């Protein structure tokens, strides 16, 4: 395949993943509730920490055995970005992700794909140093990463994931 076809194919893959995950913004939260889904096993269950939220996205959506998590930031329990830059934000983001997965019947070892958005693509190595500690060697999810021109709250990193539920 020529390089143009490779770039076009990689771009299409990123767009498909972004559409699947929703590229929604949000933080990890507790006490998710199911909103608006019928009893059909294939109907989407829209899961939000705050059932009365007016935000135009869901924290997570479950469809069958798949869980799609909105983008997570390195936020503390008060919803503030943790201090310390990319390393501290990545660690907090992954702790929040782990909690969100467990709260929704999944776990880190059931994550199948992630989309990583970095405020500066040069932070990729620092991000990877923390990221690889959360999965067993050789059992990493499929992943795409790209640099952006800015993230919510001035964050250095945001990540959304898809995972299987038990």
N, C-alpha and C positions, 0 to 999 in steps of 0.2 A: 504494500500500500504506500502511496506517496505521502509526503508530510502533510499536504493539504487535506487529504482524506483522513489521516490520523487526527489532525486538529479538529476537523469537522465532526468526526466520530466521538472524540473525547468531549467536545462541547455538547453534542447531543446527549451524551451520557450524563453530564452535569445537569443539563436542563431537565432531563427526565427525572433524575434523583431529586432535584429541587422541587419539581412539581409534585412528586410523591410525598415529600416531607412537608411541603407547604412553606418553607422558609419563614415561618412565623417567629416573632420575637417573644420571649418569655423567660421566666426564671423557674427554678425548681420550687415546688410548693408541696404542702402537705394537705391531706384530706380531700383528695380529688373526688368529684361527684360526676355521675353519669347524667347527661342532659340530652334529651331529644332523640334517643334511639328507640326503635321499636324492639320487639323481642326476637326478631330474626337474627340468627347467628352471623349473617353477613352484613347486617345493617351497621353503619358507623355508630360508635358510642363516643360522644364528645365529652372529654374529661377535663374538668377545670377545678382548680384549688378553691376558687370562689364561685359558687353556683350563680351568684348575682352579678358576675362580672359583665361589664359592657365592652370589654376589649374585643376587637374584631378578629379574634383567633382563639383556638383551644390550646390548652397546655399539652394535651395529648389526644389522639384519636385512635381508638381500637376498632379494627375491622377483622373479624374472624380471629385468627391466631397471630395477627400482626399488630404491633403497636408503633405508631408514628409520633415521635416527640417533637414538639416545637423547639426552636432554637433556645439554647440555655446559655446564660452568661455566668461569670464568676461572682455571683451575688451572695452576700451573707444573709442571715435569717431576717434582717430588717429590710432586705431588698436593696441594699447599697453595694456597690462594686467594691470588692476587697482591694486593699492597698497592696502594692508590691509588684505591679506589672504583669507581664505575660506568664511568668512561672506561677505566681500566687493565684492569678485568675484561672489558669488552666487547672490547677489542682482543685480549687473550689468548684469550678464548672463540672469536673468529673465526679467529685463527691456528690454534687447536686444531681447529676445524671444517674448515678448509682441509686440514690434514694428514690428518684422518680421511677426508675425501672422496677425496683422492688415493691414500691407502693402499688404498681399496676400489674403485678404478677409476672415480672420478668427479672432479668439480671444482666450484669455486664457480659457474661459468657454467651448470652443469647442475642447480643447486638449483631446485626448483619451488615449495616452500612451507616456511615456517618458523613456529614457534610460540614466542613470546617471553614469558617470565615475569619480571616486574620486582618486586623487593622493595618498590619505591615507584614508582607509575605516574608520579610527577613526574620521574623519571629518564629518561622517554621521549625527550626532546629530546637529552640528552647521549648516550644510546644511539644514536639516529639519526645523530648527528654522526660517530660511528665507523663504524657499520653501512654507511652509504652509500659509504664509501671502498673497500669490498670487492666492489662490483658496478659495472658500467658504468651510467651514467645511462640511465634508461628500460628497464633489464633487471633489475629487482628481482624476487625471488621473491614469490609471494603470501604474505601474512603476517597473523597475528593477534598481538595483544599484550594482556596484562592484568597488573594489579597483584595481588600475593599478600600473604599475611600472614607469609611467611617462606620462605626457600629453604635448601637443604642447606649446611652450613658457614657460614651467615650471608652467603651470596653476595648480591650486588645484582642479578644477572641470570642467567638460565638460558635456553638456547635449544635446541630440537630441530628437525630439518629432514628433508625428503624430497628425494631427488635421483635423476636418471637416471644409470645407469652406462653406460659405453661399450660 
